[in-house]
């Protein structure tokens, strides 16, 4: 059966807080093609994206893939990384201030 791309996660996180966007379910693996950060505010914002292994419960600087990326006012950016994750691994997002939401697109595959 063909693997179809889909929305893997969407979140409008609290300000200045690392927030779970997507965690790979048991028995699956995933390829996250793109994470979009949509700034709905009239001021620029910064965002972060990090990936964590299943056994990494605390934030570590080694996990960051994007850090302090500018999202212009009333604009959307695409963070394209082609991340491959195994069951229990997760991606987290962060916004510097209000009005930035995130959407992750990719494919879940039976492990």
N, C-alpha and C positions, 0 to 999 in steps of 0.2 A: 504494500500500500504506500502511496506517495505521502511524503511529509509536507503538510501545508503550513505556510507562514501564518502567524496570527498575532494578536495583541497578547503579550505575556504578562503585562502588568501596567497599571496606571495609578498614580498617586499625586495628591496635592498636599505635600508634607508640611509639617510645622516649620517655622523659621529656624534657621541655624541649628538643625537637628539631623543627624544621619538617620535616614528612614528607609526601611525595606521597600524595594520596588518589586523584586521578584526572587523567589526561591525555587529551585528545581525540585519537583516532587519525587518521592521515592519511586524507584523503578524507571526513572526517566533520565535523560540528559538533554541539554538544550544548547542551541546556538542562538545567541542574541545578536541580531544583525545591527540594529540601530536603536538608540535611546534618544528621544526628542525631548528637549527642554523648551517649554513655551512660556515666555514672559508676557504676562497680561498687564503689566504695569507700565506707566509712562516714564519710569526711570530704569536704567540698566541694573542688572543683577549679576551675581556670579553663582556658579554651580559646581558641584563635584560629583564624581561617579567613582565607586570603588567596588571591587569584587572580593568576596570572602569565602574561604574554604569552609567546609562543613564544621570543622572543629575550631574555627576561629571566632570566638564570641565577642571579642573586644576590637575596637577600631585600632588599626595599625597603619602607619604611614606607607608601609610596603603594599597595601591593598589599593591605593589610589591609582586610577587609570587616567582620570581627568581631575584637575585641581585648580580652582580659581578661574574657571573659564567664563568669559564675559558673554552674557546674553543681552544684546541691545534692547532698548525700550520697545515694547509692543512687537516683539520679534520671536522667532523660533529658530533654534539651532539643532542640527543633527549630530549626535556623538556616535560616529560609526566605528565600531571596533571589531565586530565579528567574534565575540567572546564565546568560547565553548566551556560549558559548565556541566558538572556531574551532579547527581542527586545530592541534595543538602547544601549545595553551594548557592550563594546568593549575590545579588547586586543591590547596592544601597545608593541613595541619592541625597543631596544636600542643596539647599538654596540659602542665599545670604539674607534674603528678606521676602516678604509676602508676594504672592501672585505669580509664582512659577510652578507649573505642574509638569509632570514627567510621564512619558509613555514608552514602554519597551516593546519592540517587535522582533519576532524570531520564530524559531521552530522547536517544538518538543519532540523528542525521539524516544521510542522505547529502548531501554538500556539492554 
